[in-house]
Amino acid sequence: MEKQKLPNSTLILVFGIISIVTCCCYGVLGLIFGVIALILANKATKLYMESPENYEGYNNVKTGKILAIIGIILNVLYLGYTIFLFSTIGMEGIQEMQEQLLEQYGQ
């Protein structure tokens, strides 16, 4: 019998990469992609463990799962930092910091 490709194996890998790349979007967008990739990876892993001789592409699933976990950690840290900034200095303070950075590096 011919081996089938695991469902969503490439999508899991892509979502894992996107979760890391988008961690600078206040931690929300990358967190969504990371959680989706992790859920899909767990489903694909269950399917593969039931009959490993029928499927290929498990390396993409493992790599995507690792990238999703790293992306989730980065996004949670960045989201916590963003919440900390908003709760301590507020929006006005963040805008002042941005203006100072623009003045400092703009010249």
N, C-alpha and C positions, 0 to 999 in steps of 0.2 A: 504494500500500500504506500502511496506517495505521501510524503510529509506535507502538512498544511502549515501555512504561516500563522503564528499566534495572532488572534484578533487584537487590533489596536497596538501592536508592538512598536511600530514606528511612531504612532501618535503619542505613546507614553514617553518615548525618547525626546520627541519634539517639545512636549509640554514640560518635561523636566528641564530642558535647556531654556525654554521661555521663562520658567519660574526663576531661574538664576538671573537672566538678563534683565528682567523687569522688576528686580528687587528695589530699584530706585524710585519706583512709582508709588511712593508712600507706603510700600509694603502690602498693599491690598491686591493689586492685580497679579503679582507673582504668587501671592499666597493662594489665590483661587486656582491658578494653573498647577501649582504644586500639589494641592489637595486632590484635584481631579486626576492628575497623573498617578498619585499614590493609590487612589481607589481603583483605577483601571489596572494598575500593576498588580495589586492584590488579587483581583479577579482573574487576570491572565496567569498569575502564578498558581492559583488553585486549579485552573484548567490544565495547565502544563503538568502539575504534579499527579493529576489523575491518570494521565496517559502520555508520558514524555516521548514515547516512540512515535506518536502521531503528529507532533508539532516541532517547528523550528522557529528560530528568532527569539529564543529565551534570553540571549545576551543583550538584546535591545531592551527587554523588559527589566533585567537586572540593572543595567546602566541607567535607564530612565528612572528607576525607583531610587537609586542612589542620588542622582541629580535632583529629583523632587524633594528628597529629605534635606539635602543641602540648601535648596531654594527655599523650603519652608522655614528652616532655621534662620537664614539671612533675612527673609521677609518679616518674620516675627521680631527679630532684633531691630530692623529698621522701623517697623511700625511702632514698637515700644519707644524708640528714640523720638519719633515724630510726635507721639502722644505726650512724651515727657516735655518736649519743646513747647508744644501748644499749652500744656498745663502750667508751665513755669513762667515763660516769658510772653506768651500770647502771640496773636497775629501781628500786633504792632512791633513787638520785639523782633520777630522774625523778619519783618520788612526792613527794620533798621539794620539788622545784621546783613541783609542782602545789599542794601544801599552802601554800607561801609565796605563790603567786599568789592562791589562794582567800582567804587572810588579808588580803592587800594590797587586793584589789578587792572583797572581801565586805563590808567595813565602810563 
